[in-house]
Amino acid sequence: MMNNNAKITADNLKVLKDQIEYEALLNKKARQYGEYCNNTNLKGVCNRTADVHKQNFTALKTYLDSHQ
């Protein structure tokens, strides 16, 4: 198990940075698609998808912040 004080390698830092950017983009796109939907069920799917990506973003950011 990794100690919270352990340093993140440069390679892992790049992966985390990329993943955080992907999650932010997916959140934004899903939210936009939800705004375009007239169908209530489809709008709900888009908004729930956006929420999941926002949670993923937050979890990754929290993990990254805990190692700085």
Stockholm file with secondary structure:
# STOCKHOLM 1.0

chainA/1-68         MMNNNAKITADNLKVLKDQIEYEALLNKKARQYGEYCNNTNLKGVCNRTADVHKQNFTALKTYLDSHQ
#=GR chainA/1-68 SS CCCTTSCCCHHHHHHHHHHHHHHHHHHHHHHHHHHHCCSHHHHHHHHHHHHHHHHHHHHHHHHHHHTC
#=GC SS_cons        CCCTTSCCCHHHHHHHHHHHHHHHHHHHHHHHHHHHCCSHHHHHHHHHHHHHHHHHHHHHHHHHHHTC
//
